[in-house]
């Protein structure tokens, strides 16, 4: 039985919380909670402006690369 990975590659450097929720299969409320708790890198606004947050996908990609380099033993489980 083959399972599909439905997380698709996204090339935009910044995405809205709605788009991030769609990409990761999470609810929008879950993504908003992660933003509030500081778990997702967001575009910092000056002067506490109101408006949409944008999630920094490049920063998440870099974090994934660093974790993959640091934790090599996950490969033995595959």
PDB file with SEQRES, HELIX, SHEET and CRYST1 records, atoms N, CA, C and O in Angstrom:
SEQRES   1 A   78  UNK UNK UNK UNK UNK UNK UNK UNK UNK UNK UNK UNK UNK          
SEQRES   2 A   78  UNK UNK UNK UNK UNK UNK UNK UNK UNK UNK UNK UNK UNK          
SEQRES   3 A   78  UNK UNK UNK UNK UNK UNK UNK UNK UNK UNK UNK UNK UNK          
SEQRES   4 A   78  UNK UNK UNK UNK UNK UNK UNK UNK UNK UNK UNK UNK UNK          
SEQRES   5 A   78  UNK UNK UNK UNK UNK UNK UNK UNK UNK UNK UNK UNK UNK          
SEQRES   6 A   78  UNK UNK UNK UNK UNK UNK UNK UNK UNK UNK UNK UNK UNK          
HELIX    1 AA1 UNK A   17  UNK A   24  1                                   8    
HELIX    2 AA2 UNK A   28  UNK A   36  1                                   9    
HELIX    3 AA3 UNK A   46  UNK A   48  5                                   3    
HELIX    4 AA4 UNK A   57  UNK A   70  1                                  14    
HELIX    5 AA5 UNK A   72  UNK A   77  5                                   6    
SHEET    1 AA1 2 UNK A  14  UNK A  16  0                                        
SHEET    2 AA1 2 UNK A  54  UNK A  56 -1                                        
CRYST1    1.000    1.000    1.000  90.00  90.00  90.00 P 1           1          
ATOM      1  N   UNK A   1       0.839  -1.187   0.000  1.00  0.00           N  
ATOM      2  CA  UNK A   1       0.000   0.000   0.000  1.00  0.00           C  
ATOM      3  C   UNK A   1       0.881   1.246   0.000  1.00  0.00           C  
ATOM      4  O   UNK A   1       1.704   1.437   0.895  1.00  0.00           O  
ATOM      5  N   UNK A   2       0.704   2.062  -0.981  1.00  0.00           N  
ATOM      6  CA  UNK A   2       1.509   3.273  -1.106  1.00  0.00           C  
ATOM      7  C   UNK A   2       0.691   4.483  -0.648  1.00  0.00           C  
ATOM      8  O   UNK A   2      -0.452   4.663  -1.070  1.00  0.00           O  
ATOM      9  N   UNK A   3       1.285   5.309   0.218  1.00  0.00           N  
ATOM     10  CA  UNK A   3       0.604   6.523   0.653  1.00  0.00           C  
ATOM     11  C   UNK A   3       1.232   7.706  -0.054  1.00  0.00           C  
ATOM     12  O   UNK A   3       2.428   7.719  -0.348  1.00  0.00           O  
ATOM     13  N   UNK A   4       0.416   8.680  -0.314  1.00  0.00           N  
ATOM     14  CA  UNK A   4       0.904   9.877  -1.002  1.00  0.00           C  
ATOM     15  C   UNK A   4       1.243  10.965   0.003  1.00  0.00           C  
ATOM     16  O   UNK A   4       0.563  11.131   1.015  1.00  0.00           O  
ATOM     17  N   UNK A   5       2.278  11.682  -0.285  1.00  0.00           N  
ATOM     18  CA  UNK A   5       2.634  12.848   0.490  1.00  0.00           C  
ATOM     19  C   UNK A   5       1.966  14.039  -0.173  1.00  0.00           C  
ATOM     20  O   UNK A   5       2.349  14.434  -1.274  1.00  0.00           O  
ATOM     21  N   UNK A   6       0.985  14.605   0.480  1.00  0.00           N  
ATOM     22  CA  UNK A   6       0.245  15.690  -0.154  1.00  0.00           C  
ATOM     23  C   UNK A   6       0.756  17.077   0.228  1.00  0.00           C  
ATOM     24  O   UNK A   6       0.064  18.072   0.014  1.00  0.00           O  
ATOM     25  N   UNK A   7       1.962  17.150   0.792  1.00  0.00           N  
ATOM     26  CA  UNK A   7       2.576  18.452   1.021  1.00  0.00           C  
ATOM     27  C   UNK A   7       3.337  18.802  -0.242  1.00  0.00           C  
ATOM     28  O   UNK A   7       4.319  18.147  -0.592  1.00  0.00           O  
ATOM     29  N   UNK A   8       2.888  19.817  -0.908  1.00  0.00           N  
ATOM     30  CA  UNK A   8       3.521  20.178  -2.174  1.00  0.00           C  
ATOM     31  C   UNK A   8       4.581  21.258  -1.960  1.00  0.00           C  
ATOM     32  O   UNK A   8       4.514  22.050  -1.020  1.00  0.00           O  
ATOM     33  N   UNK A   9       5.531  21.260  -2.838  1.00  0.00           N  
ATOM     34  CA  UNK A   9       6.607  22.257  -2.790  1.00  0.00           C  
ATOM     35  C   UNK A   9       6.008  23.622  -3.081  1.00  0.00           C  
ATOM     36  O   UNK A   9       5.225  23.779  -4.017  1.00  0.00           O  
ATOM     37  N   UNK A  10       6.376  24.598  -2.283  1.00  0.00           N  
ATOM     38  CA  UNK A  10       5.862  25.949  -2.490  1.00  0.00           C  
ATOM     39  C   UNK A  10       7.047  26.873  -2.677  1.00  0.00           C  
ATOM     40  O   UNK A  10       7.975  26.851  -1.868  1.00  0.00           O  
ATOM     41  N   UNK A  11       7.039  27.679  -3.714  1.00  0.00           N  
ATOM     42  CA  UNK A  11       8.209  28.481  -4.041  1.00  0.00           C  
ATOM     43  C   UNK A  11       8.120  29.932  -3.579  1.00  0.00           C  
ATOM     44  O   UNK A  11       9.100  30.666  -3.701  1.00  0.00           O  
ATOM     45  N   UNK A  12       6.984  30.365  -3.056  1.00  0.00           N  
ATOM     46  CA  UNK A  12       6.862  31.754  -2.606  1.00  0.00           C  
ATOM     47  C   UNK A  12       7.649  31.934  -1.305  1.00  0.00           C  
ATOM     48  O   UNK A  12       7.581  31.079  -0.423  1.00  0.00           O  
ATOM     49  N   UNK A  13       8.391  33.032  -1.177  1.00  0.00           N  
ATOM     50  CA  UNK A  13       9.168  33.238   0.043  1.00  0.00           C  
ATOM     51  C   UNK A  13       8.285  33.537   1.260  1.00  0.00           C  
ATOM     52  O   UNK A  13       8.664  33.226   2.389  1.00  0.00           O  
ATOM     53  N   UNK A  14       7.125  34.130   1.040  1.00  0.00           N  
ATOM     54  CA  UNK A  14       6.193  34.437   2.114  1.00  0.00           C  
ATOM     55  C   UNK A  14       4.806  33.956   1.715  1.00  0.00           C  
ATOM     56  O   UNK A  14       4.403  34.106   0.561  1.00  0.00           O  
ATOM     57  N   UNK A  15       4.075  33.378   2.662  1.00  0.00           N  
ATOM     58  CA  UNK A  15       2.703  32.947   2.407  1.00  0.00           C  
ATOM     59  C   UNK A  15       1.801  33.446   3.532  1.00  0.00           C  
ATOM     60  O   UNK A  15       2.259  33.705   4.645  1.00  0.00           O  
ATOM     61  N   UNK A  16       0.532  33.575   3.228  1.00  0.00           N  
ATOM     62  CA  UNK A  16      -0.444  33.965   4.240  1.00  0.00           C  
ATOM     63  C   UNK A  16      -0.708  32.783   5.174  1.00  0.00           C  
ATOM     64  O   UNK A  16      -0.422  31.640   4.819  1.00  0.00           O  
ATOM     65  N   UNK A  17      -1.244  33.044   6.344  1.00  0.00           N  
ATOM     66  CA  UNK A  17      -1.613  31.930   7.226  1.00  0.00           C  
ATOM     67  C   UNK A  17      -2.587  30.960   6.560  1.00  0.00           C  
ATOM     68  O   UNK A  17      -2.490  29.751   6.772  1.00  0.00           O  
ATOM     69  N   UNK A  18      -3.514  31.464   5.767  1.00  0.00           N  
ATOM     70  CA  UNK A  18      -4.463  30.606   5.068  1.00  0.00           C  
ATOM     71  C   UNK A  18      -3.738  29.659   4.109  1.00  0.00           C  
ATOM     72  O   UNK A  18      -4.032  28.464   4.078  1.00  0.00           O  
ATOM     73  N   UNK A  19      -2.802  30.183   3.337  1.00  0.00           N  
ATOM     74  CA  UNK A  19      -2.050  29.358   2.397  1.00  0.00           C  
ATOM     75  C   UNK A  19      -1.184  28.347   3.146  1.00  0.00           C  
ATOM     76  O   UNK A  19      -1.080  27.195   2.724  1.00  0.00           O  
ATOM     77  N   UNK A  20      -0.564  28.759   4.245  1.00  0.00           N  
ATOM     78  CA  UNK A  20       0.260  27.844   5.034  1.00  0.00           C  
ATOM     79  C   UNK A  20      -0.597  26.714   5.590  1.00  0.00           C  
ATOM     80  O   UNK A  20      -0.171  25.559   5.604  1.00  0.00           O  
ATOM     81  N   UNK A  21      -1.797  27.041   6.046  1.00  0.00           N  
ATOM     82  CA  UNK A  21      -2.713  26.021   6.549  1.00  0.00           C  
ATOM     83  C   UNK A  21      -3.045  25.011   5.453  1.00  0.00           C  
ATOM     84  O   UNK A  21      -3.086  23.806   5.704  1.00  0.00           O  
ATOM     85  N   UNK A  22      -3.280  25.500   4.245  1.00  0.00           N  
ATOM     86  CA  UNK A  22      -3.586  24.613   3.125  1.00  0.00           C  
ATOM     87  C   UNK A  22      -2.380  23.733   2.774  1.00  0.00           C  
ATOM     88  O   UNK A  22      -2.536  22.539   2.517  1.00  0.00           O  
ATOM     89  N   UNK A  23      -1.202  24.312   2.765  1.00  0.00           N  
ATOM     90  CA  UNK A  23       0.016  23.577   2.411  1.00  0.00           C  
ATOM     91  C   UNK A  23       0.287  22.460   3.422  1.00  0.00           C  
ATOM     92  O   UNK A  23       0.655  21.348   3.043  1.00  0.00           O  
ATOM     93  N   UNK A  24       0.102  22.764   4.712  1.00  0.00           N  
ATOM     94  CA  UNK A  24       0.465  21.815   5.759  1.00  0.00           C  
ATOM     95  C   UNK A  24      -0.692  20.936   6.224  1.00  0.00           C  
ATOM     96  O   UNK A  24      -0.481  20.001   6.996  1.00  0.00           O  
ATOM     97  N   UNK A  25      -1.898  21.217   5.771  1.00  0.00           N  
ATOM     98  CA  UNK A  25      -3.053  20.423   6.172  1.00  0.00           C  
ATOM     99  C   UNK A  25      -3.546  20.730   7.577  1.00  0.00           C  
ATOM    100  O   UNK A  25      -4.223  19.908   8.194  1.00  0.00           O  
ATOM    101  N   UNK A  26      -3.211  21.904   8.082  1.00  0.00           N  
ATOM    102  CA  UNK A  26      -3.654  22.322   9.405  1.00  0.00           C  
ATOM    103  C   UNK A  26      -4.854  23.247   9.271  1.00  0.00           C  
ATOM    104  O   UNK A  26      -5.162  23.732   8.183  1.00  0.00           O  
ATOM    105  N   UNK A  27      -5.526  23.485  10.391  1.00  0.00           N  
ATOM    106  CA  UNK A  27      -6.602  24.469  10.377  1.00  0.00           C  
ATOM    107  C   UNK A  27      -5.992  25.866  10.480  1.00  0.00           C  
ATOM    108  O   UNK A  27      -4.865  26.036  10.946  1.00  0.00           O  
ATOM    109  N   UNK A  28      -6.748  26.843  10.043  1.00  0.00           N  
ATOM    110  CA  UNK A  28      -6.288  28.224  10.134  1.00  0.00           C  
ATOM    111  C   UNK A  28      -6.103  28.627  11.597  1.00  0.00           C  
ATOM    112  O   UNK A  28      -5.164  29.353  11.923  1.00  0.00           O  
ATOM    113  N   UNK A  29      -6.991  28.162  12.479  1.00  0.00           N  
ATOM    114  CA  UNK A  29      -6.847  28.472  13.905  1.00  0.00           C  
ATOM    115  C   UNK A  29      -5.559  27.897  14.478  1.00  0.00           C  
ATOM    116  O   UNK A  29      -4.913  28.538  15.307  1.00  0.00           O  
ATOM    117  N   UNK A  30      -5.179  26.695  14.049  1.00  0.00           N  
ATOM    118  CA  UNK A  30      -3.931  26.088  14.520  1.00  0.00           C  
ATOM    119  C   UNK A  30      -2.736  26.919  14.079  1.00  0.00           C  
ATOM    120  O   UNK A  30      -1.808  27.137  14.858  1.00  0.00           O  
ATOM    121  N   UNK A  31      -2.752  27.381  12.841  1.00  0.00           N  
ATOM    122  CA  UNK A  31      -1.653  28.208  12.323  1.00  0.00           C  
ATOM    123  C   UNK A  31      -1.594  29.535  13.078  1.00  0.00           C  
ATOM    124  O   UNK A  31      -0.514  29.987  13.459  1.00  0.00           O  
ATOM    125  N   UNK A  32      -2.736  30.151  13.290  1.00  0.00           N  
ATOM    126  CA  UNK A  32      -2.761  31.421  14.035  1.00  0.00           C  
ATOM    127  C   UNK A  32      -2.211  31.234  15.452  1.00  0.00           C  
ATOM    128  O   UNK A  32      -1.508  32.100  15.971  1.00  0.00           O  
ATOM    129  N   UNK A  33      -2.536  30.103  16.069  1.00  0.00           N  
ATOM    130  CA  UNK A  33      -2.009  29.815  17.406  1.00  0.00           C  
ATOM    131  C   UNK A  33      -0.503  29.670  17.391  1.00  0.00           C  
ATOM    132  O   UNK A  33       0.174  30.143  18.303  1.00  0.00           O  
ATOM    133  N   UNK A  34       0.032  29.019  16.365  1.00  0.00           N  
ATOM    134  CA  UNK A  34       1.481  28.866  16.241  1.00  0.00           C  
ATOM    135  C   UNK A  34       2.149  30.222  16.043  1.00  0.00           C  
ATOM    136  O   UNK A  34       3.243  30.457  16.556  1.00  0.00           O  
ATOM    137  N   UNK A  35       1.504  31.101  15.312  1.00  0.00           N  
ATOM    138  CA  UNK A  35       2.050  32.448  15.123  1.00  0.00           C  
ATOM    139  C   UNK A  35       2.068  33.191  16.456  1.00  0.00           C  
ATOM    140  O   UNK A  35       3.075  33.805  16.809  1.00  0.00           O  
ATOM    141  N   UNK A  36       0.973  33.140  17.191  1.00  0.00           N  
ATOM    142  CA  UNK A  36       0.893  33.838  18.481  1.00  0.00           C  
ATOM    143  C   UNK A  36       1.920  33.320  19.476  1.00  0.00           C  
ATOM    144  O   UNK A  36       2.456  34.092  20.271  1.00  0.00           O  
ATOM    145  N   UNK A  37       2.204  32.006  19.441  1.00  0.00           N  
ATOM    146  CA  UNK A  37       3.178  31.420  20.359  1.00  0.00           C  
ATOM    147  C   UNK A  37       4.617  31.566  19.868  1.00  0.00           C  
ATOM    148  O   UNK A  37       5.549  31.119  20.537  1.00  0.00           O  
ATOM    149  N   UNK A  38       4.801  32.185  18.713  1.00  0.00           N  
ATOM    150  CA  UNK A  38       6.150  32.410  18.194  1.00  0.00           C  
ATOM    151  C   UNK A  38       6.780  31.170  17.585  1.00  0.00           C  
ATOM    152  O   UNK A  38       8.005  31.085  17.487  1.00  0.00           O  
ATOM    153  N   UNK A  39       5.961  30.203  17.173  1.00  0.00           N  
ATOM    154  CA  UNK A  39       6.479  28.956  16.622  1.00  0.00           C  
ATOM    155  C   UNK A  39       6.725  29.022  15.120  1.00  0.00           C  
ATOM    156  O   UNK A  39       7.362  28.131  14.557  1.00  0.00           O  
ATOM    157  N   UNK A  40       6.230  30.064  14.471  1.00  0.00           N  
ATOM    158  CA  UNK A  40       6.425  30.230  13.034  1.00  0.00           C  
ATOM    159  C   UNK A  40       7.103  31.573  12.768  1.00  0.00           C  
ATOM    160  O   UNK A  40       6.748  32.577  13.385  1.00  0.00           O  
ATOM    161  N   UNK A  41       8.074  31.599  11.857  1.00  0.00           N  
ATOM    162  CA  UNK A  41       8.730  32.868  11.526  1.00  0.00           C  
ATOM    163  C   UNK A  41       7.810  33.715  10.653  1.00  0.00           C  
ATOM    164  O   UNK A  41       7.358  33.272   9.597  1.00  0.00           O  
ATOM    165  N   UNK A  42       7.542  34.921  11.099  1.00  0.00           N  
ATOM    166  CA  UNK A  42       6.654  35.803  10.349  1.00  0.00           C  
ATOM    167  C   UNK A  42       7.377  37.085   9.952  1.00  0.00           C  
ATOM    168  O   UNK A  42       8.356  37.493  10.576  1.00  0.00           O  
ATOM    169  N   UNK A  43       6.867  37.699   8.902  1.00  0.00           N  
ATOM    170  CA  UNK A  43       7.372  38.987   8.450  1.00  0.00           C  
ATOM    171  C   UNK A  43       7.084  40.010   9.531  1.00  0.00           C  
ATOM    172  O   UNK A  43       5.929  40.230   9.895  1.00  0.00           O  
ATOM    173  N   UNK A  44       8.123  40.627  10.037  1.00  0.00           N  
ATOM    174  CA  UNK A  44       7.944  41.595  11.116  1.00  0.00           C  
ATOM    175  C   UNK A  44       7.488  42.927  10.548  1.00  0.00           C  
ATOM    176  O   UNK A  44       8.056  43.441   9.585  1.00  0.00           O  
ATOM    177  N   UNK A  45       6.463  43.465  11.157  1.00  0.00           N  
ATOM    178  CA  UNK A  45       5.929  44.757  10.737  1.00  0.00           C  
ATOM    179  C   UNK A  45       6.476  45.845  11.658  1.00  0.00           C  
ATOM    180  O   UNK A  45       6.709  45.625  12.847  1.00  0.00           O  
ATOM    181  N   UNK A  46       6.667  47.000  11.081  1.00  0.00           N  
ATOM    182  CA  UNK A  46       7.137  48.135  11.867  1.00  0.00           C  
ATOM    183  C   UNK A  46       5.948  48.838  12.514  1.00  0.00           C  
ATOM    184  O   UNK A  46       4.832  48.784  11.998  1.00  0.00           O  
ATOM    185  N   UNK A  47       6.181  49.468  13.595  1.00  0.00           N  
ATOM    186  CA  UNK A  47       5.188  50.285  14.295  1.00  0.00           C  
ATOM    187  C   UNK A  47       3.916  49.524  14.670  1.00  0.00           C  
ATOM    188  O   UNK A  47       2.845  50.127  14.736  1.00  0.00           O  
ATOM    189  N   UNK A  48       4.007  48.230  14.914  1.00  0.00           N  
ATOM    190  CA  UNK A  48       2.849  47.433  15.317  1.00  0.00           C  
ATOM    191  C   UNK A  48       1.654  47.605  14.384  1.00  0.00           C  
ATOM    192  O   UNK A  48       0.515  47.709  14.838  1.00  0.00           O  
ATOM    193  N   UNK A  49       1.916  47.633  13.097  1.00  0.00           N  
ATOM    194  CA  UNK A  49       0.846  47.776  12.112  1.00  0.00           C  
ATOM    195  C   UNK A  49      -0.098  46.590  12.180  1.00  0.00           C  
ATOM    196  O   UNK A  49       0.319  45.466  12.460  1.00  0.00           O  
ATOM    197  N   UNK A  50      -1.352  46.845  11.926  1.00  0.00           N  
ATOM    198  CA  UNK A  50      -2.329  45.768  11.843  1.00  0.00           C  
ATOM    199  C   UNK A  50      -2.377  45.279  10.410  1.00  0.00           C  
ATOM    200  O   UNK A  50      -2.039  46.005   9.475  1.00  0.00           O  
ATOM    201  N   UNK A  51      -2.793  44.066  10.257  1.00  0.00           N  
ATOM    202  CA  UNK A  51      -2.897  43.496   8.918  1.00  0.00           C  
ATOM    203  C   UNK A  51      -2.485  42.049   8.920  1.00  0.00           C  
ATOM    204  O   UNK A  51      -2.228  41.460   9.970  1.00  0.00           O  
ATOM    205  N   UNK A  52      -2.425  41.486   7.746  1.00  0.00           N  
ATOM    206  CA  UNK A  52      -2.073  40.084   7.606  1.00  0.00           C  
ATOM    207  C   UNK A  52      -0.629  39.825   7.993  1.00  0.00           C  
ATOM    208  O   UNK A  52       0.269  40.607   7.678  1.00  0.00           O  
ATOM    209  N   UNK A  53      -0.426  38.721   8.675  1.00  0.00           N  
ATOM    210  CA  UNK A  53       0.930  38.228   8.901  1.00  0.00           C  
ATOM    211  C   UNK A  53       1.330  37.415   7.681  1.00  0.00           C  
ATOM    212  O   UNK A  53       0.481  36.805   7.032  1.00  0.00           O  
ATOM    213  N   UNK A  54       2.598  37.405   7.374  1.00  0.00           N  
ATOM    214  CA  UNK A  54       3.108  36.563   6.299  1.00  0.00           C  
ATOM    215  C   UNK A  54       4.166  35.646   6.885  1.00  0.00           C  
ATOM    216  O   UNK A  54       5.092  36.105   7.554  1.00  0.00           O  
ATOM    217  N   UNK A  55       4.031  34.356   6.635  1.00  0.00           N  
ATOM    218  CA  UNK A  55       4.950  33.364   7.165  1.00  0.00           C  
ATOM    219  C   UNK A  55       6.147  33.249   6.232  1.00  0.00           C  
ATOM    220  O   UNK A  55       5.993  33.131   5.017  1.00  0.00           O  
ATOM    221  N   UNK A  56       7.327  33.284   6.810  1.00  0.00           N  
ATOM    222  CA  UNK A  56       8.573  33.246   6.061  1.00  0.00           C  
ATOM    223  C   UNK A  56       8.933  31.794   5.739  1.00  0.00           C  
ATOM    224  O   UNK A  56       9.482  31.085   6.582  1.00  0.00           O  
ATOM    225  N   UNK A  57       8.624  31.359   4.528  1.00  0.00           N  
ATOM    226  CA  UNK A  57       8.875  29.975   4.122  1.00  0.00           C  
ATOM    227  C   UNK A  57      10.369  29.693   3.958  1.00  0.00           C  
ATOM    228  O   UNK A  57      10.803  28.559   4.160  1.00  0.00           O  
ATOM    229  N   UNK A  58      11.153  30.692   3.599  1.00  0.00           N  
ATOM    230  CA  UNK A  58      12.598  30.502   3.458  1.00  0.00           C  
ATOM    231  C   UNK A  58      13.233  30.226   4.819  1.00  0.00           C  
ATOM    232  O   UNK A  58      14.142  29.403   4.923  1.00  0.00           O  
ATOM    233  N   UNK A  59      12.760  30.907   5.862  1.00  0.00           N  
ATOM    234  CA  UNK A  59      13.282  30.665   7.197  1.00  0.00           C  
ATOM    235  C   UNK A  59      12.922  29.254   7.666  1.00  0.00           C  
ATOM    236  O   UNK A  59      13.735  28.595   8.315  1.00  0.00           O  
ATOM    237  N   UNK A  60      11.720  28.785   7.345  1.00  0.00           N  
ATOM    238  CA  UNK A  60      11.329  27.421   7.696  1.00  0.00           C  
ATOM    239  C   UNK A  60      12.175  26.402   6.950  1.00  0.00           C  
ATOM    240  O   UNK A  60      12.555  25.373   7.507  1.00  0.00           O  
ATOM    241  N   UNK A  61      12.467  26.691   5.689  1.00  0.00           N  
ATOM    242  CA  UNK A  61      13.311  25.791   4.899  1.00  0.00           C  
ATOM    243  C   UNK A  61      14.711  25.704   5.499  1.00  0.00           C  
ATOM    244  O   UNK A  61      15.282  24.618   5.600  1.00  0.00           O  
ATOM    245  N   UNK A  62      15.257  26.840   5.892  1.00  0.00           N  
ATOM    246  CA  UNK A  62      16.595  26.864   6.491  1.00  0.00           C  
ATOM    247  C   UNK A  62      16.613  26.094   7.807  1.00  0.00           C  
ATOM    248  O   UNK A  62      17.570  25.375   8.094  1.00  0.00           O  
ATOM    249  N   UNK A  63      15.560  26.243   8.605  1.00  0.00           N  
ATOM    250  CA  UNK A  63      15.455  25.502   9.858  1.00  0.00           C  
ATOM    251  C   UNK A  63      15.438  23.996   9.598  1.00  0.00           C  
ATOM    252  O   UNK A  63      16.086  23.231  10.313  1.00  0.00           O  
ATOM    253  N   UNK A  64      14.703  23.578   8.582  1.00  0.00           N  
ATOM    254  CA  UNK A  64      14.635  22.159   8.232  1.00  0.00           C  
ATOM    255  C   UNK A  64      16.004  21.629   7.818  1.00  0.00           C  
ATOM    256  O   UNK A  64      16.380  20.520   8.198  1.00  0.00           O  
ATOM    257  N   UNK A  65      16.745  22.406   7.050  1.00  0.00           N  
ATOM    258  CA  UNK A  65      18.088  22.000   6.622  1.00  0.00           C  
ATOM    259  C   UNK A  65      19.004  21.858   7.841  1.00  0.00           C  
ATOM    260  O   UNK A  65      19.739  20.876   7.955  1.00  0.00           O  
ATOM    261  N   UNK A  66      18.960  22.832   8.743  1.00  0.00           N  
ATOM    262  CA  UNK A  66      19.802  22.782   9.937  1.00  0.00           C  
ATOM    263  C   UNK A  66      19.460  21.577  10.806  1.00  0.00           C  
ATOM    264  O   UNK A  66      20.359  20.914  11.324  1.00  0.00           O  
ATOM    265  N   UNK A  67      18.175  21.288  10.972  1.00  0.00           N  
ATOM    266  CA  UNK A  67      17.777  20.141  11.778  1.00  0.00           C  
ATOM    267  C   UNK A  67      18.188  18.829  11.122  1.00  0.00           C  
ATOM    268  O   UNK A  67      18.592  17.893  11.812  1.00  0.00           O  
ATOM    269  N   UNK A  68      18.089  18.753   9.804  1.00  0.00           N  
ATOM    270  CA  UNK A  68      18.496  17.536   9.099  1.00  0.00           C  
ATOM    271  C   UNK A  68      19.993  17.290   9.254  1.00  0.00           C  
ATOM    272  O   UNK A  68      20.426  16.145   9.385  1.00  0.00           O  
ATOM    273  N   UNK A  69      20.775  18.351   9.239  1.00  0.00           N  
ATOM    274  CA  UNK A  69      22.220  18.209   9.424  1.00  0.00           C  
ATOM    275  C   UNK A  69      22.561  17.835  10.863  1.00  0.00           C  
ATOM    276  O   UNK A  69      23.485  17.058  11.100  1.00  0.00           O  
ATOM    277  N   UNK A  70      21.825  18.380  11.813  1.00  0.00           N  
ATOM    278  CA  UNK A  70      22.111  18.144  13.222  1.00  0.00           C  
ATOM    279  C   UNK A  70      21.658  16.755  13.668  1.00  0.00           C  
ATOM    280  O   UNK A  70      22.349  16.102  14.449  1.00  0.00           O  
ATOM    281  N   UNK A  71      20.519  16.304  13.185  1.00  0.00           N  
ATOM    282  CA  UNK A  71      19.951  15.032  13.629  1.00  0.00           C  
ATOM    283  C   UNK A  71      20.016  14.014  12.501  1.00  0.00           C  
ATOM    284  O   UNK A  71      19.026  13.768  11.812  1.00  0.00           O  
ATOM    285  N   UNK A  72      21.181  13.431  12.322  1.00  0.00           N  
ATOM    286  CA  UNK A  72      21.400  12.486  11.231  1.00  0.00           C  
ATOM    287  C   UNK A  72      20.814  11.112  11.494  1.00  0.00           C  
ATOM    288  O   UNK A  72      20.544  10.381  10.541  1.00  0.00           O  
ATOM    289  N   UNK A  73      20.603  10.727  12.762  1.00  0.00           N  
ATOM    290  CA  UNK A  73      20.170   9.375  13.062  1.00  0.00           C  
ATOM    291  C   UNK A  73      18.731   9.074  12.633  1.00  0.00           C  
ATOM    292  O   UNK A  73      18.317   7.916  12.690  1.00  0.00           O  
ATOM    293  N   UNK A  74      17.970  10.058  12.213  1.00  0.00           N  
ATOM    294  CA  UNK A  74      16.612   9.773  11.710  1.00  0.00           C  
ATOM    295  C   UNK A  74      16.677   8.944  10.437  1.00  0.00           C  
ATOM    296  O   UNK A  74      15.737   8.216  10.122  1.00  0.00           O  
ATOM    297  N   UNK A  75      17.762   9.048   9.716  1.00  0.00           N  
ATOM    298  CA  UNK A  75      17.906   8.292   8.468  1.00  0.00           C  
ATOM    299  C   UNK A  75      17.955   6.790   8.717  1.00  0.00           C  
ATOM    300  O   UNK A  75      17.532   6.016   7.858  1.00  0.00           O  
ATOM    301  N   UNK A  76      18.459   6.360   9.869  1.00  0.00           N  
ATOM    302  CA  UNK A  76      18.547   4.925  10.151  1.00  0.00           C  
ATOM    303  C   UNK A  76      17.170   4.300  10.372  1.00  0.00           C  
ATOM    304  O   UNK A  76      17.023   3.083  10.262  1.00  0.00           O  
ATOM    305  N   UNK A  77      16.174   5.106  10.679  1.00  0.00           N  
ATOM    306  CA  UNK A  77      14.832   4.593  10.904  1.00  0.00           C  
ATOM    307  C   UNK A  77      14.085   4.329   9.609  1.00  0.00           C  
ATOM    308  O   UNK A  77      13.037   3.684   9.613  1.00  0.00           O  
ATOM    309  N   UNK A  78      14.620   4.826   8.500  1.00  0.00           N  
ATOM    310  CA  UNK A  78      13.931   4.661   7.211  1.00  0.00           C  
ATOM    311  C   UNK A  78      14.268   3.320   6.599  1.00  0.00           C  
ATOM    312  O   UNK A  78      13.785   2.998   5.514  1.00  0.00           O  
TER     313      UNK A  78                                                      
END                                                                             
